[in-house]
Amino acid sequence: MTTPATPENAPGPVLLPTPEVVQAQQLLARQQLAVAMDRARTAAVQSAAPAAALESE
């Protein structure tokens, strides 16, 4: 069971779930996902490049 955040027990500012806050959280989550996917794609390309170079020899 979780305890709802209140000013007394929250470690930081309490954000009320207003439409603006929810929209901002969703936007942040989408941006974080896009960055993570881009980093994963870059890592996959970099790890595949040496293998491709070895196969072409």
DOTORDREN-563102 format. One record per residue (C-alpha): residue in three letters; chain; x, y, z. Coordinates in steps of 0.2 Angstrom, whole numbers. Layout:
N
> ALA_A_X_Y_Z
...
end
This chain:
57
> MET_A_0_0_0
> THR_A_7_17_-5
> THR_A_5_33_5
> PRO_A_-1_48_-4
> ALA_A_12_62_-5
> THR_A_8_77_6
> PRO_A_19_92_10
> GLU_A_23_83_26
> ASN_A_30_67_19
> ALA_A_36_72_1
> PRO_A_54_74_-2
> GLY_A_52_88_-15
> PRO_A_38_99_-21
> VAL_A_21_91_-22
> LEU_A_14_92_-40
> LEU_A_-5_91_-41
> PRO_A_-12_81_-55
> THR_A_-19_95_-65
> PRO_A_-20_93_-84
> GLU_A_-5_104_-86
> VAL_A_6_94_-75
> VAL_A_0_77_-83
> GLN_A_3_84_-100
> ALA_A_21_90_-95
> GLN_A_24_73_-87
> GLN_A_19_64_-103
> LEU_A_29_75_-114
> LEU_A_45_72_-103
> ALA_A_42_54_-103
> ARG_A_40_54_-122
> GLN_A_56_64_-124
> GLN_A_66_53_-112
> LEU_A_60_38_-122
> ALA_A_65_46_-138
> VAL_A_83_49_-131
> ALA_A_84_32_-125
> MET_A_79_24_-142
> ASP_A_91_36_-151
> ARG_A_105_31_-139
> ALA_A_101_12_-141
> ARG_A_101_14_-160
> THR_A_117_23_-160
> ALA_A_125_9_-149
> ALA_A_118_-4_-160
> VAL_A_125_4_-176
> GLN_A_142_6_-168
> SER_A_143_-12_-162
> ALA_A_137_-18_-179
> ALA_A_150_-8_-189
> PRO_A_166_-17_-183
> ALA_A_157_-34_-187
> ALA_A_152_-28_-204
> ALA_A_170_-22_-208
> LEU_A_176_-39_-203
> GLU_A_164_-48_-214
> SER_A_168_-37_-229
> GLU_A_187_-42_-229
end
